[in-house]
Amino acid sequence: MIGGVLNAGVVWWQYPMLTWLAAGCLSAAAYGAWGLFDREILAKAGRANNTDTADALAEMRGLMAVLGTGAAVWAVAGFLRFALGNWH
């Protein structure tokens, strides 16, 4: 997850024309964050008094799913635009 965020930041900063590649890295980072939140939710499921944190973690997991899906769509659309010469 951290590697994906760092890669996205470096690509976006150094090569602004390759934002689609940065979006792909961000999508991978969101997938990693989603997995970490999911694992933490499962770990807290067996413990007592976990209602507040489990709800917040579930909301964050959903947010990561939306962010990752949006970044993946952006990456695919950007790659197609790049490969096809800006849709000409």
C-alpha positions in Angstrom: 0.0 0.0 0.0 2.7 2.4 1.0 4.7 1.6 -2.1 1.7 2.2 -4.4 1.1 5.6 -2.8 4.8 6.5 -3.1 5.0 5.4 -6.7 1.9 7.3 -7.6 3.3 10.5 -6.0 6.7 10.2 -7.7 5.2 9.4 -11.2 2.7 12.3 -10.8 5.4 14.7 -9.7 8.1 13.7 -12.2 6.0 12.8 -15.2 2.8 14.8 -15.2 1.9 13.4 -18.7 1.6 9.9 -17.2 -1.2 10.6 -14.7 -2.8 7.4 -16.0 0.2 5.4 -14.7 0.0 7.2 -11.3 -3.7 6.3 -11.2 -2.8 2.7 -11.7 -0.4 2.8 -8.8 -3.1 4.6 -6.7 -5.5 1.8 -7.6 -3.1 -0.8 -6.4 -2.5 1.2 -3.2 -6.3 1.4 -2.6 -6.6 -2.4 -3.1 -3.9 -2.8 -0.4 -5.6 -0.5 2.0 -8.9 -2.2 1.4 -7.2 -5.5 2.3 -5.7 -4.1 5.5 -9.0 -2.7 6.6 -10.8 -6.0 5.8 -8.2 -7.9 7.8 -8.6 -5.6 10.8 -12.4 -5.9 10.7 -12.0 -9.7 10.8 -9.5 -9.4 13.7 -11.9 -7.2 15.7 -14.9 -9.4 15.0 -14.1 -11.7 17.9 -13.4 -9.0 20.4 -16.0 -7.4 22.7 -16.9 -3.7 22.5 -15.8 -3.3 18.9 -18.9 -1.6 17.4 -17.6 1.9 17.0 -14.2 1.0 15.4 -15.7 -1.8 13.3 -18.3 0.6 11.8 -15.6 3.2 11.0 -13.3 0.5 9.5 -16.1 -0.8 7.4 -16.8 2.8 6.1 -13.1 3.2 5.3 -13.0 -0.1 3.5 -15.9 1.1 1.4 -14.2 4.4 0.7 -11.0 2.5 -0.4 -13.1 0.3 -2.8 -14.7 3.4 -4.4 -11.3 5.2 -4.6 -9.6 2.1 -6.1 -12.4 1.6 -8.7 -12.3 5.2 -9.7 -8.5 5.2 -10.0 -8.6 2.0 -12.1 -11.2 3.5 -14.5 -9.0 6.6 -14.7 -5.9 4.5 -15.4 -7.7 2.4 -18.2 -9.2 5.5 -19.8 -5.9 7.4 -19.6 -4.0 4.5 -21.1 -6.4 4.2 -24.0 -6.2 7.9 -24.6 -2.4 7.7 -24.5 -2.2 4.6 -26.7 -4.8 5.9 -29.3 -3.3 9.4 -29.6 -5.9 11.4 -27.6 -8.9 9.7 -29.2 -8.1 11.1 -32.7 
